[in-house]
Amino acid sequence: MYHVLDGLRVMDCWTPAPMKREQAMRFSPTLESAISENHPVRLCEDILGRCDWSEWEAERRSPKSDY
């Protein structure tokens, strides 16, 4: 999941979420329920969710990338 580039430890790809947003926790509400339907972060999620990140991810995974 990591490689070393110029002496720095670099992540190969996105870190997986420790759990799904809808996952209920024993004593806490879900993240989904903690954010209101009209909260501005939902607009950010919608916009960023429509972006094609494959080129950016491929560049970040490449050991030739400048970090």
Contacts in CASP RR format, 6 or more apart in sequence:
PFRMAT RR
TARGET T0000
AUTHOR 0000-0000-0000
METHOD contacts of the structure
MODEL  1
MYHVLDGLRVMDCWTPAPMKREQAMRFSPTLESAISENHPVRLCEDILGR
CDWSEWEAERRSPKSDY
1 11 0 8 1.000
1 12 0 8 1.000
1 13 0 8 1.000
2 9 0 8 1.000
2 10 0 8 1.000
2 11 0 8 1.000
2 12 0 8 1.000
3 9 0 8 1.000
3 10 0 8 1.000
3 12 0 8 1.000
3 63 0 8 1.000
4 10 0 8 1.000
5 63 0 8 1.000
5 65 0 8 1.000
5 67 0 8 1.000
6 67 0 8 1.000
8 67 0 8 1.000
10 67 0 8 1.000
11 60 0 8 1.000
12 61 0 8 1.000
13 57 0 8 1.000
13 60 0 8 1.000
13 61 0 8 1.000
14 57 0 8 1.000
19 25 0 8 1.000
21 30 0 8 1.000
21 31 0 8 1.000
21 32 0 8 1.000
22 30 0 8 1.000
22 32 0 8 1.000
23 30 0 8 1.000
24 30 0 8 1.000
35 41 0 8 1.000
35 42 0 8 1.000
59 65 0 8 1.000
END
